[in-house]
Amino acid sequence: MFRHRSPSIRSSLQARLVALWIALLASAAATAYLLFGLYTQSTAVQISQAEIAVGRACREIIDRYTVLLRKGDEPAGEALTGVVSGALAHWPGIEGGVWSAGQGSLAYAFPSYEGSGPKTDLPQAEREMIAAVNAESRSLGRSVVIHRVSRTQALLVQACPLPGREPGLTGWTMTRAHVNDGPAYTRFLAALGFLAVAVVGAAGFLGHFLYGYSRRIARLEAALAAPEREGADLAHLDRTGERELDRLVDALNAAGGRLREAREQALAAERFAALGRLSADIAHEIRNPIAAMRLKAENALATGEPERAATALRTILGQIGRVETLVRDLLHLTQPRPLHREPTDLRRLLSDSAQWHEDAARARAVRIRVAADTLPAAEHPHIDRAQVQRALDNLLLNALRHAPPGSAVTLDARRVLREGAARLELRVADEGPGVDPALRPHLFEPFVTGRSDGTGLGLAIVSKIAQAHRGQARLLEVGPATTFLLDLPWQPS
């Protein structure tokens, strides 16, 4: 019972843990998605703030340039540089200048440059972008901002038209927003790192949990399955070290103890009942020949005739032989005999059995036919040769008593595979009238016979020998012939 429930318990536990693992992965993915969204939103805020800063710095250039114009002078040369430098002095990280449609850069300044000295050269890498944004601003007549976003930073350049008598002048500002740097990026990496560690840790814990529980349940399953293979009681289970499983182990061990006690009590009761039935049958079987002997002896004494006395003595000797046969079969049936398994040549075993009963078969005009051609030549079954020989003798004697003259008794041996295990099938078949249906349910019980001169112990001995080999003896219900089968393991398990 437990063997069939354990896999379902384990599968249910694994299914729930796998579902938990999938939910954990889904939670991790959702959290990572949210973190990325927050980081992206933070990056967008940084770019937006940088765009506001370059716009204000550009307007500062316009305001300072306008102040100089109101004084009546057209700023040029160092004056323009001073305008730009003064406008950007309070804007860290922003550089800029004044651009002419015909002459290009007229002024450039980067007051917050953190190098070894002031930076006075226009950045050549961004020159084309600066020229393009200034040209667009002139053509549109308003401020224009251009973004160029890379993996690590966003470059923002803004141009704004300058008022004055000289046409084609624009002011421009430029800054860089480091999108993969700063507090937001650090927090993002820290959150992702923590999430990765948590997921990997949870995966390792769940994997270890699943592996450990699967191994422990597999050991319990194997221990519970062993008695089914060997026909023993429920095995005593060792504790696993897991509190929940150990509670189940203790309960199973307690149940196994109660089962063993109940089985022992049932076996004891069955043995007493069988002993009572056997005693009654033995008393009945012995009483009949004793009564016959007593009657013959009394008649012989009453008449005093020598011939009747000799006849009575012969009858008494026959009944004594019957009692001796009964006692011998009882000893074979009741005395335990250990098995001495050894590889046995079945062809020779069947040949010897047929040869030993050849005279009895000839006297009844019956042939004994041996069929063992399908047996493997190089592989022999592990059986107790002497006991299997005795079982075959009883089956052959039974078949010869019932086979009609002119018929045949077949002794057959086969190696078959059943449920992945090799089995030995020994069959003895006769063409007699068959077994009385009323006797079939109790055919292998002691003292069950359909003949008046039989003891009813032959088939019981056959069944006991089969059970000692962990096999069984039975009557096959198919075919016109009466066939008895000995089904034995090819090798002991």
ABEGO torsion letter per residue (X at the ends): XAAAAAAAAAAAAAAAAAAAAAAAAAAAAAAAAAAAAAAAAAAAAAAAAAAAAAAAAAAAAAAAAAAAAAAGBBBBEAAAAAAAAAAAAABBGBBBBBBBAAAEBABBBBAABABABBBABBBAAAAAAAAAAAAAAAAAGBBBBBBBBBAABBBBBBBBBBBEABBGBBBBBBBBBBAABEAAAAAAAAAAAAAAAAAAAAAAAAAAAAAAAAAAAAAAAAAAAAAAAAGBBBBBBBBAGBAAAAAAAAAAAAAAAAAAAAAAAAAAAAAAAAAAAAAAAAAAAAAAAAAAAAAAAAAAAAAGBAAAAAAAAAAAAAAAAAAAAAAAAAAAAABBBBBBBBBBBAAAAAAAAAAAAAAAAAAAGBBBBBBAAABBAABBBBBBAAAAAAAAAAAAAAAAAABBBGBBBBBBBBBBBBGGBBBBBBBBBBABAEBBAAAAAAAABBGBBABAABAGAAAAAAAAAAAAAGBBBBBBABEABBBBBBBBBABBX
